[in-house]
Amino acid sequence: MEPGGGSRDARPAVTPVAAVLPAGGSGERLGGATPKQFCAVQGRPLVSYTVRAMERISWISDIIVVVSPENIGTMKSIIEKYGHRRVTIVKGGITRHRSIFNGLKIFVENEFSNCLLQKPEVVIIHDAVRPFVEEDILSKVVMAAKEHGAAGAIRPLVSTVIASAANGCLDHSLERARYRASEMPQAFLFDTIYEAYQQCTDYDLDYGTECLHLALKYCKTNAKLVEGTPDLWKVTYKRDLYAAESIIKDNLSQEVCVIANVEEAVAQVGFLLRESLKSQIKVEAISIPLSKNDSNPQDIFSGQCYNFICIHDKKYAIQESQQLVGMLEESNIPLLYPVVLILMHLDISENISFSIGMEELTSIKKFAREVKKKNILVYGLLIQHKPTSDMAGSPFGNQCL
């Protein structure tokens, strides 16, 4: 699972929905000169994972990333490098609430945009440093906001909350079972949260942190609380970056992209392969002409998948395989984690032969050795079958490996 996959069964019946991602923090608690949202995890900035989680969801029409003025150029470079779409950058304020308010203003105030975006019915607010958000929880808070006006994810408290007296001694403690930790994402009817921000005092804007409280305080909107998942945690300290990297590595090992060209037999094998694998791992299937001239690398590798099964209808399509590796190198996937490329050659000829010419075998081995130096592991799989009249029931026919 890449950050931000998830179930696509429950889609909110709301159009449109937008997301505002505050990303203007300085990262003081993390330490170091680079704000945490721009720290690299597996060679990719953290904020890019969160943006990708949002843009993979088709019903989110606009993604607003709010950054400090000095980091606008950095964010623009990230969007360009990783091919992010539907993203608008907004200059942040000096506090979290002021930044979120600026992100909302882009939908209604001309001074914040040369061209106003379509005002959404519901807006999601989510921290840019929470990259592991799934579509399921986003859908739940959006649908709850549609019904109640506001909604937010919550989690059980891990530790007991206590209050200290003026002398530094214990004053009282809270009953942990009665309280919950407020998490992200949160969602609001746009008009509700925008009205709340318009009525905010400077004190709220400068010292407040909870958006749900603003909706309650200024709009009398009682937010629906939605039980969140354990992966909604926020990257705050340096140790969190290491934890995020470990999770991303594990998730990447559970994803595979099946690439097949558009010829009928190959496309059919690609479809059946996806169907057989999807109960075990996350599978993305792409049908394209495997030609460097006909395909945009971003369209193939935009998901930052590290495992590929490429299906050809030729036994030893070394040239096409080399083109695919070239496209992989031209994409923006940081090759800090080994890429696995399985080349599946589908032989549907009438005359089945198990002989592999030494010259062809040498070419395959040489190709694999060369790309291994680039952290790309190539494996070959030959499937041979003789077409039969009952291929409609089994497109593989008589198989030999």
C-alpha positions in Angstrom: 0.0 0.0 0.0 1.4 3.4 -1.0 0.4 6.1 1.4 -3.1 6.9 0.6 -4.6 3.8 -1.0 -7.7 2.2 0.5 -11.2 1.2 -0.2 -13.1 2.8 -3.1 -16.5 1.2 -2.2 -17.9 4.2 -0.3 -17.7 7.4 -2.2 -19.3 10.6 -0.8 -22.3 11.8 -2.8 -20.8 15.3 -2.8 -19.5 17.4 -5.6 -17.1 18.9 -5.4 -14.8 18.2 -2.5 -11.6 20.0 -2.0 -8.7 19.4 0.4 -6.5 22.0 2.2 -3.1 20.8 3.4 -1.4 23.2 5.8 2.4 22.7 5.2 3.8 25.9 6.7 5.4 24.6 9.9 9.0 25.2 10.7 9.7 21.8 12.2 11.2 23.0 15.4 10.5 19.8 17.3 12.1 17.7 14.5 15.4 19.6 14.7 17.5 20.4 11.7 17.3 23.1 9.1 14.8 21.4 6.8 11.1 21.6 7.8 9.7 18.2 8.3 7.2 18.4 5.4 10.1 18.7 3.0 12.3 16.0 4.6 13.1 13.2 2.3 11.6 9.7 3.0 12.9 7.1 0.6 14.3 10.0 -1.5 10.9 11.8 -1.8 9.7 14.8 0.3 7.1 13.9 2.9 4.6 16.4 1.6 4.7 14.7 -1.8 3.4 11.4 -0.2 0.4 13.3 1.3 -0.4 15.1 -1.9 -0.3 11.8 -3.7 -2.6 10.2 -1.2 -5.2 13.0 -2.0 -4.8 13.2 -5.8 -5.3 9.4 -6.1 -8.9 10.0 -5.0 -10.9 11.0 -8.0 -13.7 12.8 -6.1 -11.3 15.4 -4.6 -11.4 18.1 -7.2 -8.7 20.5 -5.8 -5.8 20.2 -3.5 -4.6 23.3 -1.8 -1.1 23.2 -0.2 -0.4 26.1 2.1 3.3 26.8 2.6 5.4 29.6 4.1 6.4 32.3 1.6 10.1 31.2 1.6 9.1 27.7 0.7 6.8 28.4 -2.3 9.6 27.8 -4.7 10.5 24.5 -3.1 6.8 23.4 -3.3 6.6 24.4 -6.9 9.7 22.2 -7.7 8.1 19.3 -5.9 4.9 19.5 -7.9 6.8 19.7 -11.1 9.3 16.9 -10.3 6.6 14.4 -9.2 4.0 15.4 -11.7 1.3 16.3 -9.1 -2.0 17.4 -10.5 -5.0 19.4 -9.3 -2.6 21.2 -6.8 -2.6 24.9 -6.0 0.0 26.5 -3.8 -1.1 29.2 -1.4 1.1 31.5 0.8 0.6 30.7 4.4 0.3 32.9 7.5 2.3 33.1 10.6 0.2 30.5 12.5 -1.6 27.3 11.6 -5.1 28.8 11.7 -4.0 31.8 9.6 -2.6 29.4 7.0 -5.7 27.3 6.8 -7.8 30.5 6.5 -5.6 31.6 3.6 -6.2 28.2 2.0 -10.0 28.6 2.2 -9.9 32.2 0.9 -8.6 31.0 -2.5 -12.1 29.8 -3.3 -13.9 33.0 -2.5 -11.5 36.0 -2.6 -9.9 37.3 -5.7 -6.8 38.7 -4.0 -5.7 35.2 -3.2 -6.0 33.8 -6.8 -5.9 35.2 -10.3 -8.7 32.7 -11.1 -11.0 31.5 -8.4 -11.4 27.8 -8.0 -14.9 26.3 -7.8 -16.1 26.6 -4.2 -16.5 23.1 -2.8 -19.5 21.9 -0.8 -17.3 20.1 1.6 -13.6 20.9 2.4 -11.1 18.4 3.9 -8.4 19.8 6.2 -5.5 17.5 6.7 -1.9 17.9 7.8 0.7 17.7 5.1 2.9 15.6 7.5 0.3 12.8 7.9 1.0 10.8 4.7 -0.8 7.5 5.5 -4.3 8.7 5.1 -6.7 6.3 3.4 -9.7 7.0 1.2 -12.0 5.1 3.5 -11.5 7.5 6.5 -11.6 10.5 4.1 -14.9 9.3 2.8 -16.3 8.8 6.3 -15.5 12.3 7.5 -16.8 13.9 4.3 -20.1 12.1 4.5 -20.4 12.9 8.2 -19.6 16.6 7.5 -22.3 16.6 4.8 -24.8 15.4 7.4 -23.6 17.3 10.6 -21.7 20.3 9.2 -18.3 19.1 10.6 -16.5 15.9 11.3 -13.1 14.8 12.5 -11.1 11.6 13.1 -10.3 10.7 16.7 -8.2 8.1 18.4 -8.1 6.7 22.0 -5.7 8.4 24.3 -2.4 6.5 24.8 -1.4 8.4 28.0 -3.3 9.9 30.8 -3.7 13.7 30.6 -2.8 15.6 33.8 -2.8 19.3 34.9 -0.1 20.8 37.1 -0.7 23.4 39.8 1.2 26.7 39.9 3.8 25.2 42.2 4.6 22.4 39.7 2.8 19.7 41.6 -0.1 17.6 40.3 -3.4 19.4 40.3 -5.7 16.8 38.8 -5.9 14.2 36.0 -8.5 13.4 33.4 -10.3 10.1 33.2 -8.7 8.7 30.1 -11.7 6.6 29.0 -13.8 9.7 28.6 -11.5 11.6 26.3 -10.1 11.1 22.8 -7.2 12.5 20.8 -8.3 14.7 17.9 -6.6 13.7 14.7 -6.8 14.5 11.0 -8.5 14.4 8.6 -11.3 16.7 9.4 -14.1 17.8 7.0 -16.5 20.7 7.0 -19.3 22.2 5.0 -17.3 24.9 3.3 -19.7 27.7 4.3 -19.6 26.6 7.9 -15.8 26.6 8.4 -15.3 29.7 6.3 -17.8 31.6 8.4 -16.1 30.4 11.6 -12.7 31.7 10.4 -14.3 35.0 9.4 -15.6 35.5 12.9 -12.4 34.4 14.6 -10.6 36.7 17.0 -6.9 37.4 16.6 -6.4 35.3 19.7 -8.0 32.3 18.1 -6.0 32.8 14.9 -2.7 33.1 16.8 -3.1 30.5 19.5 -5.8 28.1 18.5 -5.1 24.7 17.0 -8.4 22.9 16.7 -10.6 23.6 13.7 -13.6 21.6 15.1 -13.6 23.9 18.1 -13.9 27.0 15.8 -17.0 25.4 14.1 -18.6 24.8 17.5 -17.7 28.2 19.0 -18.7 30.4 16.1 -21.3 28.4 14.1 -22.8 26.2 16.9 -21.9 23.2 14.8 -21.3 20.0 16.8 -18.9 17.9 14.9 -19.4 14.2 14.3 -16.5 12.3 15.7 -15.3 9.4 13.5 -13.1 6.6 14.9 -9.8 6.8 13.0 -7.2 4.2 12.2 -3.8 3.8 13.8 -1.9 5.1 10.7 -3.2 8.6 11.1 -0.2 9.7 13.2 1.7 12.8 12.5 5.4 13.0 11.7 6.7 15.3 14.5 10.1 14.1 15.7 13.1 12.7 13.9 12.3 9.2 15.0 8.9 9.5 13.2 10.8 9.9 9.9 12.5 6.6 10.5 9.2 5.0 11.3 7.6 6.5 8.2 10.4 5.2 6.1 9.9 1.7 7.5 6.2 1.8 6.8 6.7 3.0 3.3 9.2 0.3 2.5 6.8 -2.4 3.8 3.9 -0.9 1.8 5.9 -0.8 -1.4 6.7 -4.5 -1.1 3.0 -5.1 -1.1 2.3 -3.3 -4.4 2.8 -4.4 -8.0 2.1 -2.7 -11.3 1.1 -4.9 -14.2 2.0 -3.4 -17.5 0.6 -5.0 -20.7 0.5 -3.7 -24.3 -2.8 -3.3 -26.0 -2.8 -6.5 -28.1 -5.8 -8.7 -27.1 -4.0 -11.8 -25.9 -1.5 -9.9 -23.8 -4.2 -7.5 -22.4 -6.3 -10.6 -21.4 -3.4 -12.2 -19.6 -2.7 -8.9 -17.8 -6.3 -8.7 -16.7 -6.4 -12.3 -15.3 -3.0 -11.8 -13.6 -4.4 -8.7 -11.9 -7.5 -10.6 -10.8 -5.5 -13.5 -9.4 -3.1 -11.2 -7.4 -5.5 -8.5 -6.1 -6.7 -10.6 -3.1 -3.1 -10.9 -1.9 -1.5 -7.6 -2.7 -2.4 -4.2 -4.1 -2.3 -4.3 -8.0 -2.4 -1.5 -10.5 -2.9 -2.5 -14.1 -2.0 -0.4 -17.1 -2.6 -1.2 -20.7 -0.3 0.8 -23.0 1.7 0.5 -26.2 5.2 -0.2 -24.7 6.9 2.4 -26.8 9.0 5.3 -25.6 7.4 7.5 -28.2 3.8 6.7 -27.3 3.9 6.7 -23.5 4.4 9.4 -20.9 6.6 8.0 -18.1 4.5 9.9 -15.5 1.4 8.0 -16.6 3.2 4.7 -15.9 5.2 5.4 -12.8 3.2 8.2 -11.1 2.2 5.9 -8.2 5.8 5.4 -7.2 5.5 1.6 -7.4 8.7 -0.4 -7.1 7.5 -3.7 -8.4 6.5 -4.2 -12.1 5.3 -7.2 -14.2 5.7 -6.3 -17.8 3.9 -8.6 -20.3 5.1 -9.0 -23.9 3.9 -11.1 -26.7 7.5 -11.7 -27.9 9.9 -14.2 -26.4 12.8 -11.9 -26.0 11.7 -8.3 -26.3 15.0 -7.0 -25.0 14.6 -3.7 -26.9 11.2 -3.0 -25.4 12.5 -4.0 -21.9 15.4 -1.6 -22.3 12.9 1.1 -23.3 10.9 0.4 -20.2 13.9 0.7 -18.0 14.8 3.9 -19.7 11.4 5.3 -19.0 11.8 4.2 -15.4 15.1 6.1 -15.1 13.5 9.2 -16.7 10.6 9.1 -14.2 11.0 10.7 -10.8 11.1 7.5 -8.7 14.1 7.7 -6.5 15.9 4.4 -7.0 17.0 4.2 -3.3 14.9 1.1 -2.9 15.4 -1.9 -5.3 13.0 -1.9 -8.2 11.8 -5.4 -9.2 11.0 -5.8 -12.9 9.6 -9.1 -14.0 9.6 -9.6 -17.8 6.8 -12.0 -18.8 7.2 -13.1 -22.4 4.1 -14.7 -23.8 4.7 -17.1 -26.7 1.5 -17.9 -28.5 3.1 -19.4 -31.6 1.9 -22.7 -33.2 5.3 -24.2 -32.9 6.5 -24.5 -29.3 10.2 -24.7 -28.9 12.2 -24.8 -25.7 15.4 -23.9 -27.3 16.9 -20.6 -26.3 19.7 -19.3 -28.5 22.9 -18.6 -26.7 23.1 -15.1 -28.2 19.7 -14.3 -26.9 20.4 -15.8 -23.4 23.6 -13.8 -23.2 21.8 -10.6 -24.1 19.2 -11.2 -21.3 21.9 -11.9 -18.7 24.0 -8.9 -19.8 20.9 -6.6 -19.6 20.1 -7.9 -16.1 23.7 -7.3 -14.9 23.7 -3.8 -16.3 20.5 -2.6 -14.7 21.3 -4.3 -11.4 24.0 -1.6 -10.9 21.2 0.9 -11.0 19.3 -0.9 -8.3 16.9 -2.5 -10.7 16.5 -6.3 -10.4 15.3 -7.9 -13.6 13.8 -11.4 -13.8 12.5 -13.2 -16.9 9.5 -15.5 -17.2 8.6 -17.3 -20.4 5.1 -18.7 -20.8 4.6 -20.9 -23.8 1.3 -22.3 -25.0 -0.3 -23.6 -28.1 -3.6 -21.9 -29.0 -6.6 -24.2 -28.7 -10.3 -23.9 -29.4 -11.1 -23.7 -25.7 -8.9 -20.6 -25.1 -11.9 -18.6 -24.2 -12.1 -20.6 -21.0 -8.4 -20.3 -20.3 -6.3 -17.7 -22.2 -3.1 -19.4 -21.2 -3.9 -22.6 -23.1 -1.2 -25.3 -22.6 1.4 -23.7 -20.4 5.1 -24.4 -20.0 7.5 -22.4 -17.9 
